[in-house]
Amino acid sequence: MRLKEFLTSKIFLKNFGIVVLMIMLSFYTNKGENFPTPDFKGLSVTQVEALADKNDLRFVIEDSVFRKEIQPGTVVMQNPSSGHKIKPNRLIYITLASFVPEQVEVPKLTDVSMRQARVLLESKGFALGNVELRPSEFDDLVLDQKHNGQTIAPGSRLDNGSTIDLVVGKNMAGGETKIPDLMALSLSDALNILKGRSLTTGSVIYDPAILTNEDSLNSVIWKQMPQPDSTKFVMPGLSVDLWLKLKSAPADSITK
């Protein structure tokens, strides 16, 4: 067969077409060769845009989370992660550090063990603060939950990452104490004495005449329950209710 006839034959044309197709596929595959995903963490959106364009990639902001230790507006997480093999034009999902903390609902932490309360706190994104041990017949049971020194009710909303303090019961079986006389003392002095006797503060009832913070500072205890008893021992953790009146108010003017 002559060369011209061979070059125009169906067999040659078919094989030639296959070779051309394989070359094109090889060229396309090499052009889309895998390469490691760049590291976007810690970059601003402007920096992400520049790095994505340089590597022929696309990106989308998928979410934002608050992290106190990370500069707001920078990348916290990325998917695929850095170093993962990808091809050009791949879409990268990024998560930014937000400027404002997310508000999270405070869980109920009382009446559960210390361990359970810690798990609940961490699952909601809160941090465990101080743990105050209080004499109680219920050992290792959470008795109160506080934020900035004040009791925080379940269902309240705080910034994600906020610190919550816990008051935990400590069984002091075998230890005994007596109920002190708190009459005519200020509230702060009475609280210190109760704490020193391993007793707890129950209800604090203010006289209606006490209207301002200054009034509170100038008030004294005029009644307590249980009443003081220097002859009888009680178990640590017992609650003592307190009634307060203004120092200048006579006892017989108080509604009993």
GIDANOR-V22835 format. One record per residue. N is the residue number from 1. RES is the residue in one letter. PSI is psi in whole degrees, -180 to 180 (999 if undefined). OMEGA is omega in whole degrees, 0 to 359 (NA if undefined). D_CENTER is the distance of its C-alpha to the mean C-alpha in whole Angstrom. Layout:
<<N:RES:PSI:OMEGA:D_CENTER> <N:RES:PSI:OMEGA:D_CENTER>>
This chain:
<<1:M:133:180:85> <2:R:159:186:85> <3:L:-42:181:82> <4:K:-41:180:82> <5:E:-38:181:82> <6:F:-43:182:79> <7:L:-23:180:77> <8:T:3:182:77> <9:S:157:180:77> <10:K:-37:181:74> <11:I:-46:181:73> <12:F:-47:182:73> <13:L:-38:180:71> <14:K:-48:180:69> <15:N:-37:179:68> <16:F:-40:178:67> <17:G:-39:179:65> <18:I:-42:180:63> <19:V:-44:180:63> <20:V:-43:180:62> <21:L:-42:180:59> <22:M:-39:178:58> <23:I:-42:179:58> <24:M:-42:179:56> <25:L:-40:179:53> <26:S:-41:180:53> <27:F:-42:180:53> <28:Y:-42:180:50> <29:T:-42:180:48> <30:N:-36:179:48> <31:K:-35:180:47> <32:G:31:182:44> <33:E:142:181:43> <34:N:148:175:40> <35:F:158:184:38> <36:P:141:176:35> <37:T:130:178:32> <38:P:159:178:31> <39:D:112:181:28> <40:F:-8:185:26> <41:K:136:178:23> <42:G:-3:181:22> <43:L:151:173:25> <44:S:170:181:25> <45:V:-39:179:27> <46:T:-43:179:30> <47:Q:-36:177:30> <48:V:-43:179:29> <49:E:-46:181:32> <50:A:-44:181:34> <51:L:-37:178:33> <52:A:-44:178:33> <53:D:-41:181:37> <54:K:-33:183:38> <55:N:13:179:37> <56:D:50:180:38> <57:L:163:174:35> <58:R:157:179:33> <59:F:158:177:29> <60:V:140:177:27> <61:I:111:186:24> <62:E:-35:186:22> <63:D:173:174:18> <64:S:141:180:16> <65:V:156:180:12> <66:F:128:176:11> <67:R:116:184:11> <68:K:-32:186:11> <69:E:-1:183:14> <70:I:139:181:16> <71:Q:127:179:18> <72:P:145:178:18> <73:G:0:179:20> <74:T:164:185:21> <75:V:128:177:20> <76:V:-44:182:17> <77:M:158:177:19> <78:Q:152:178:22> <79:N:118:5:24> <80:P:157:180:27> <81:S:162:181:26> <82:S:140:180:28> <83:G:-16:179:31> <84:H:136:183:31> <85:K:125:179:35> <86:I:174:177:35> <87:K:163:179:38> <88:P:153:179:39> <89:N:11:179:38> <90:R:145:178:34> <91:L:126:180:31> <92:I:129:179:28> <93:Y:127:181:25> <94:I:151:176:22> <95:T:128:183:19> <96:L:154:172:18> <97:A:123:184:16> <98:S:159:180:15> <99:F:-28:185:16> <100:V:129:179:14> <101:P:144:176:10> <102:E:139:178:10> <103:Q:128:183:10> <104:V:144:180:8> <105:E:131:180:10> <106:V:128:180:9> <107:P:167:175:11> <108:K:118:185:14> <109:L:-13:181:13> <110:T:158:179:17> <111:D:21:172:20> <112:V:167:180:18> <113:S:162:178:19> <114:M:-42:181:16> <115:R:-45:179:16> <116:Q:-40:180:15> <117:A:-40:179:12> <118:R:-43:179:11> <119:V:-43:179:11> <120:L:-43:180:10> <121:L:-50:183:6> <122:E:-35:180:6> <123:S:-25:179:8> <124:K:-4:178:6> <125:G:12:178:3> <126:F:163:178:2> <127:A:142:177:5> <128:L:126:180:8> <129:G:-130:181:11> <130:N:147:176:14> <131:V:113:180:16> <132:E:125:178:19> <133:L:131:181:22> <134:R:134:179:24> <135:P:133:182:28> <136:S:153:175:28> <137:E:-14:180:30> <138:F:101:185:27> <139:D:134:175:26> <140:D:19:178:22> <141:L:135:179:21> <142:V:123:183:18> <143:L:-26:182:20> <144:D:154:177:17> <145:Q:133:188:14> <146:K:154:173:14> <147:H:124:184:12> <148:N:38:176:14> <149:G:-5:181:17> <150:Q:144:177:17> <151:T:131:180:17> <152:I:122:185:14> <153:A:144:174:15> <154:P:141:181:14> <155:G:-17:175:14> <156:S:159:182:13> <157:R:132:178:11> <158:L:162:176:8> <159:D:140:176:7> <160:N:134:182:5> <161:G:-3:179:3> <162:S:155:181:5> <163:T:133:178:7> <164:I:127:179:8> <165:D:151:181:12> <166:L:142:172:14> <167:V:119:188:18> <168:V:136:180:19> <169:G:142:177:23> <170:K:114:181:26> <171:N:122:181:29> <172:M:44:180:32> <173:A:137:181:35> <174:G:-22:177:38> <175:G:139:181:37> <176:E:153:181:39> <177:T:174:180:38> <178:K:154:180:40> <179:I:119:183:39> <180:P:165:175:40> <181:D:114:184:42> <182:L:5:184:39> <183:M:138:177:42> <184:A:6:177:42> <185:L:156:173:39> <186:S:164:182:36> <187:L:-43:182:33> <188:S:-40:179:31> <189:D:-40:180:34> <190:A:-42:180:34> <191:L:-40:179:31> <192:N:-39:180:31> <193:I:-44:178:34> <194:L:-43:180:33> <195:K:-40:180:30> <196:G:-25:178:33> <197:R:6:181:34> <198:S:33:175:31> <199:L:159:181:31> <200:T:158:180:29> <201:T:128:178:29> <202:G:-128:178:29> <203:S:143:175:30> <204:V:113:185:31> <205:I:121:181:34> <206:Y:140:174:35> <207:D:144:180:38> <208:P:-21:180:39> <209:A:-15:179:40> <210:I:107:188:37> <211:L:-32:186:36> <212:T:170:177:34> <213:N:-35:178:32> <214:E:-39:176:35> <215:D:-41:181:37> <216:S:-41:180:34> <217:L:-25:181:35> <218:N:19:181:38> <219:S:158:180:38> <220:V:164:180:39> <221:I:130:178:39> <222:W:-6:179:42> <223:K:146:176:41> <224:Q:149:177:39> <225:M:127:359:38> <226:P:158:180:39> <227:Q:155:181:42> <228:P:145:181:43> <229:D:110:182:45> <230:S:-1:183:46> <231:T:-13:186:48> <232:K:132:177:45> <233:F:142:177:42> <234:V:165:180:39> <235:M:141:175:36> <236:P:149:180:33> <237:G:-8:179:30> <238:L:138:180:33> <239:S:141:178:31> <240:V:121:177:34> <241:D:145:184:34> <242:L:140:175:35> <243:W:134:181:37> <244:L:149:175:37> <245:K:165:175:40> <246:L:145:181:41> <247:K:-35:185:43> <248:S:-11:184:46> <249:A:130:177:46> <250:P:149:183:49> <251:A:-36:185:48> <252:D:-3:177:50> <253:S:-5:183:49> <254:I:135:177:45> <255:T:120:183:45> <256:K:999:NA:44>>
